[in-house]
Amino acid sequence: MKQFDYIIAGAGAAGLTLAYLLMEYEDREKSILIIDKDSKSTNDRTWSFWEKGSNLLEHLVYKSWSKATVNTNSWSQTYELAPYTYKMIRGIDFYEFMKQELNTSNLYWVQDEVLEITDAGQVTTTNDAYQGKLVFDSTFDPKLLQASNANTILQHFKGKVIRTEKDCFQVDTATYMDFSVDQEGDCRFGYVLPFKPNEALVEYTLFNKHLLSDSEYEHRLDAYIKQLRIKNYEVIEEEYGIIPMTDHKFLLRKSDKVFNIGIKGGFAKASTGYSFLRAQQILERVVKNLISGKKPDHELPHQSLKYKLYDATLLKVLADKKYTGREVFGNLFQKNGMQSMFRFLDEETTLTEELKIMSSTPIIDFGRAFFHQLGK
């Protein structure tokens, strides 16, 4: 059986970022194996996030925005984001960069499906088996959540990159959440990231428990594009995604040799589904721990029980469907502004700031949800 110092199961954002960090900062003589069933050769997704300053992969940012708009059917506000910037990285740019950077003699890629990972660090695939001194597993199976008693909402979306005949977009302004679309009893919004005056990614996004049919996604997205008063356009690319938003208690450490990363490790922010920048921050600490001889999961960021409780409270309120996303998120942004909400979602607020934000929600129902989650 082939032996490796590190085995990374899954070549998504978390897996490839970890491999890159290991090659940058760890002993370059150590062997690394990456296993994924996909070739990672298409632009299958985009990652968007806000931040102050720059990040590890800043040079891969395809487009950034200094302003962002939140709309409802009764008000609209465009916010200057400084000191934040909203950014987007395309999947294909990320994959191509990683393939180039990780093309070294002690790093191996295998295109295969992972069937089993034992606590002892043995990884079995369709065609072979490997042994790792440490294994990092990002092969998330959504069935894990179906078998759990966790409260799970799905963030699912259909998007199109469109090119219009006439200039339709303000290139410095992203539409972060447009709740002017019919909420249909839950949480639905439009999302627009302009690349050029006549080119943008336009998405229709839902937070609920039930997926739509292909034709339903198509119908609602086309209706939203029409709502933007865009008539003549061509479709350049399409994307579809499902991100679980859940209070499931993910395990970071499966055993002393096997550690979960990515969504499987609980890296995604439960109340938003954002994970790209959080994964970078967590994995940088993982590698620093390895360098200093500590366990990979020693004192990782974004593990605060307080913020996990806040996230679980929001999920409970959304799942109960007493309020639409327009009523919940509209109030939060209108009464607190974009910077305060970004600080809160980045888990950087003080208790005083948190109490102010909570007071801008339907306080009785959020309070009940909070104490319900506290007692779980």
N, C-alpha and C positions, 0 to 999 in steps of 0.2 A: 504494500500500500504506500502511495506517495505521501511524503511528510512535508509539512509547511509550518513556518513560524506563525503566520496569520492566514486564516481563510475568511473571505468575505462572501457571504451568500446573498446575492442580489446586487446588481449594478445600477441602482437608482441613484438619487441625489445623495442619500446618506452613505451608501456603500462606496461610491466613487470618491466622495469627499474624504471619507476615512482613508482610503487607499492613497489619495494624494497627500494627505497630512502625514501618513506613515512614511511615505517616500521623502517628504520634505524634512521631517524632523527626527524620525527614528533612525536606527542603524540601517543604512542602505544595503548592508550585506544580508539582512534578514529576508527570507523568502515570503512572498505574498501570492495567494491564489484568489482570483475573482471568478465567481460562477454565476452565470445568468442565462436564462433560456432565450433571451432576446439579443439581437446583434447591436442594438442601440445605434441605429443608422438612419433614423427618421426623426423629424421634428414633431414628436408625439405629445409634447406638453410645453407649457411655459410655467415659470415660477416668478411670482411677484411678491414684493415685500417693501416695507418702509424701513428707513434707518437714518441715523445721524452719522455722518462721516462715510467711511468706506468699509468694505469687507474683503475677505480672503479672495474672492473671485470677482472683484470689482471690474476688472478688464473684460469680463464677459457680459456686462450689462448692455443689453441691446437698445434700451430706451429708458429714460427717466423723466419724471414729471415733478414740477415745483408746486403745482396746485392740484386740488382734488375737489370734486363736487359731490354733495349728497342731495338727493331730491326726494320729495314725497309728492303727493297730489295736492298738498296745501302750502308747501314752502320749498325753497331751493337755496342752497348756500354753497359758494365756492370759497374754499379755504386756501390761504397761503400756508404751505406746509413747513417752511423753515422753522426750526433747524433740521427738519426731516426732508427726505426726498423719497418719492415712491419710484421703485425700480422694477424692471423685468429682465429675466434671463431666459433665452430660448433653449429648449431641450437639445436641439441639434448642435448648438454652439458649445454647450456644456459637454456633451458626449465627445465631440471631435477634439476639444481641448484635452479632455481626460485621456483619450486614447493616445494622443501625442505625448503627453507628459508621463504617462505610465508605461511607455514602450521601453522597458529596461530589462536587462538580462535576468533579474531575480524576481520579476513580477510576471505571473502567468494568467492568461484569460482562458476560460473554458465556457463554450456556449452549450449549456446542458441544463436540465431541470433538476433541481434539488428535491430529493424524495424524503430524506430523513437526516436529522442532525441529533446525534446522541449527546448525553451529558458529558461523555468522555472526549468530545471533540471530533468524532468520526462523522464525516459528511458523505452520504450516499447519494449519487445521482443516477440518472437513467442508465448511464454507460460505464460508471466507474465508482470508486470510493477513495476518499482522501482523509488524512489525519492532520489535524491542526493543533498546535500548542495552545492557540487561542482562536476561537471562532466568533465572528460577528455576523449575526443573522438579521437580515431585513426582509425576509420572504414572508410578507404579511398575508394571511388568509382571512378574509372578512367573516368566514364561518366562525372564527374565534369569538366574534362579538355576538353572533346569533345564539351561541351556546352559553352566553354570559347573561347575568341578570342586570347588566349595566344599562343605563339610559343612553341610547344611541340615536343620533340624528344624522342623516346623510346630507352632505353638501354635494350636490350634483349639478352639472352644468353642461351646456352645449354652446360652443363658440365658433365664430367664423372670422377669419381675417378677410376684410372686404376692401376693394378699391372702387371708389365712386367716380362718376363722371365729373362731378363738380366738387370743389372743396367744401367739406362738411364738418371738419374737426378742428378744434383748437389744440395744437400739438403740445402745448405746455400744461394741459389740464386733463387729468384722468377723471372719468366718472366712476367714483368709488362704489357707491350704492345708489341706484335709482329705483326708489320704491313707488314710483308713479305707475308701475305695472300693476295689474290686478293681483292682489295677494291670494285670492282663492282660499282664504281661511288659514293660511300658514305664513311662510316667509319666502318672498320671491322678489328678485331685483335684477335690474339691468346693470351691466358693467362694461365700460368702454375705455380702452387704452389706445389713444391715437399715436400712430407712428409718423404719419405725414398729414398734411391738410386733407388729402383724399384717400387715406389708408388707415385702418384701425382694426384692432381686435374687438369684436362686439360679442358679449356673452349674455345668456339668460341663465340665472342661477337660482337654485331652490335650496332651502334648509327644511327638510321634512323627512319622513320615514319611508316614502314610497317613490320609486323610480317611475319615470314616464316611458311610454313607447317612443321609438325613434321618430315616428310621425308627430307625436305631441311636442317633443323638443323642437323639432323643425318648425312646426306651426307657431309656437310661442316665440321662438327666436326671430322668425321672419316678421311676426307682428310687432316685435319690439323695434326692429330695424325700421319698419314702416312708421312706427310711433316717433322715431327720430327724424322723420320727414326725408328719409333717404329712399329714392325710387329706383334709380338705375345704378347698378353696381355689379362687379364680378367677384366671385369667391375665389380667394387665393389658397387658403388653407382652412381646415376645420379641426376642431378638437372637442373631446368629450372626456369628462372626468368624474370620478366619485371619490370623495374624501370623507371618511368617518369622523364625526364629531361626537365624542363619547366620554363618559366618566368611568369607563372600564379601567381597572387598576392594572396597567401593563407592568410586566416584570422586566427590569433591565438586566438582571442577572438570572440566567437559567441554571447555571452551575458555575463552578470556579473556572471552567474552560469555555463556556458559551455565554455570550452576551447579546441581547437583542438591541437593535438600533433602528432608526427611522420610525415609521408609524408603529411598528411592532414593539419598539422600545418606549413608546409614549412621547416621542419627540414633537408630535403635532400639538399645537395649542387647541385644546378641546372646544373652546368657544368660537374659534375662527377657522380652524383647519390649516392655518399657516404653519409651515414647518421648515422651510428652506434655510432661513437665517438662524433659527433656533438650533437646527441640526449642526450647522457650522460651529456655533458657540459651544454646544455640548461636546462635539467630537474633538474640538481643539483641546478641551480639558481632558478628554479620554486619552489622547496621545501624550499630553504633558504628564498624566498619571503614569503611563507606561514608561516614559523616559526616566521618571523619578523612582521607579520600582514599586509604585502603588497599584492597587487593583484598578482596573479600567473605570469602574463606576464610583470611585471615591469623590465625594462632594461635587457632584455635577450641578451645573446651573439649571434653572427652570424646573426645580423639583419641589417648589414651595407648596405645602399642603393648603395654605390659605388661598392661593390663587386657583388651585385645583377645585377648592370648594366654591369659589366664585363662578368658575366655569360650569361646574355641575349645576349650580343654581339656575344659570341662564338656560342651560339645556333642558332642565325640568320645566321651566316656564314655557319655552318654545314647544316642547313635546305635549304639554297640556292643551295647547292651541286655544287658550282663552284670549290671547292677544296675537295680532299679526306681527310680522317682522317690521312693518311700517310703524306700528305703534311703539314697539320696543326700541328698535335701533334709531328711529327718527327722533324720539325724545332724547336718547343718549347723546346723539351728535348735536342736536339743536341746542341743548342746554349746557353742554360741556365743551364743545369745539373739538376739532380734529387732534390737536396736539395733546390735550388731556386724555383723550381716548387712546391715542397711540401709547402714551406713557403707561396707562392702565393695562393695556393689552401686552405691553413689553414687561409688565410686572415690576415697574419702577416707582409706583405711587406710594405716598404716605397714607396712613390710616385716615387722616383728615380728608385727603383727596378722594379716597375710596368711598367714604361716607357721603360726600357731595355727589359723586357719580351714582351711587345707589339710590339716593333720594330723588333722582330724576327718572326712576323707573316706577311702574305701578307697585308702590312700596309694600302694600299688604300682601299681595300675591308673591312678590319676590321674597318677602320675609318668611312666608309659609314654606316656600320652596327651599329657602336657605336652611331652615331648621329641619325640614324633611331630609335634606342631604346630610346635614350634620349628624343626624341620628342613624344614618345607614352604616 
